[in-house]
Amino acid sequence: MRKIAAMGMALALALAGCRQRTATPERKQLRIGVSLLNLSSEFIVMLHQAMERKARELGVELVVNDAQRSAEKQVQQVENFVAQRVDAIILNPCEVDASSPAVDRAIAAGIPIVNVNSETRSAPTAFVGSRDEESARLAMEFIAQRLHGRGNVVMMHGYMGQAAQLKRDQGAREVLAKYPNLKLLAHQSAEWDRAKAIALMENWIQAYPDRIDAVFAQNDEMGMGAVIALEQAKKKDKVVVASVDAIADALQAVKDGRLDATVFQDARGQGEAAVETAVKIIKRQPFQKEVYLPFRLVTKENLSEFLK
């Protein structure tokens, strides 16, 4: 009887071992923490939606936080993800320097972190985005051609210190340097915000009456703000406006002849690639450390390619 009991115990242990193996970490649903710059921005909403679609497709749970443009809040969010022991983190940085501690915390905890759309000084495990200076070159070159290389331009910056703001400023100035008769009359931040851009454009119209020939806005929200202010002042027909992102409002405005050009940034491609990259890293599969998606200039001539 002792022998049979011992055999029974061995069998029970073996079965328990089998059950334990079926509940291995590889079999549980992966959890990825996501900290986004600001969910009141249409482009960031598009990025978020693409990430959620890809996560559902891959059977991954996303825990999404809105940093509301605060790098300090973003660092706290990543610290919470570390405490929760998520499998990976996707960071849409608020600032190059101030968001870097978030990357440092994740790396120190051994949790892979993927930066999406924007960069930090600290190096993440991987980066997915586009070369922001390229978008500004496309927009400013369009302006230069429309003005035949001569005139006054004002530039609306995004949130100061964010990678997109820094790189788009750099790209715009590279083009301006090629055209000595194209002058940067004024530049100021409207913090990626449409209402703030309206107010800024109104101030510029008062400060430089009949001197502004073009506006380069570093995103479409600000570009639409500039268009609205110019229309209200009945000056839009004399001023070229170009911006970046190709959000739905901007595409419609290009179609209607209100916005002269926008630059397409692939929110869907960036969001999907960020989730795919994070999952590959978790599963120890080969992955690209840097994924860059190209920008494309959108005007009335090629608009049909971007309308859905």
Secondary structure, 3 states (H helix, E strand, C coil): CHHHHHHHHHHHHHHHHHHHHHCCCCCCCCEEEEEECCCCCHHHHHHHHHHHHHHHHHCCEEEEEECCCCHHHHHHHHHHHHHHCCCEEEECCCCCCCCHHHHHHHHHCCCCEEEECCCCCCCCCEEEECCHHHHHHHHHHHHHHHCCCCEEEEEEECCCCCHHHHHHHHHHHHHHCCCCCEEEEEEEECCCCHHHHHHHHHHHHHHCCCCCCEEEECCHHHHHHHHHHHHHCCCHHHCEEEEEECCHHHHHHHHCCCCCEEEECCHHHHHHHHHHHHHHHHCCCCCCCEEECCCEEECCCCHHHCCC
